[in-house]
Amino acid sequence: MSKTCLLIAETIHNRIQPSYQELLHFGAVITQNRLDRILMVVPGQNPIDPARTISRTHPIRTLAIEHPDLLLPNPHLLAGILPDVINQYQPNMICMMHTMRGAQLAASLAVQFDAASITAVASCSFQDDDPVFARSMFNGKLSGEIRTAADTV
């Protein structure tokens, strides 16, 4: 099984959102700094330049996904495109920012792949080499730690 962590960045008007840095940091934590295990997907109408910028400034693989209807983030369209990428690269984990669009896309992909969707992750630690995700619940009244049953990094 592949040990790839797929990161999905957001672009607006072909500009990568600054949150990709946070996403990249999380990817480094989750892969235990094995940056060769990260694949950053940069969707957009013309995402080549942002993808090149990321690959020049960070030692990770990047993949630009170009579509005329991706000038603005479009989770519905990406839910139809990303399964091909997922099937090709066989990631064991897919990470995206916790935005309204990211949560919608995460839920859609989880249903399509019969996978777990853990949203609003605040931090990650490891127990027995398995990632444990911390997140708040019930409007911050509780915090919890979540593990997946899947084989992960």
Helices and strands as residue ranges (DSSP letters): E 5-8, E 11-12, E 15-16, H 20-30, G 35-37, E 38-44, H 48-57, E 61-66, H 75-89, E 93-96, H 100-113, E 123-127, E 130-137, E 142-146
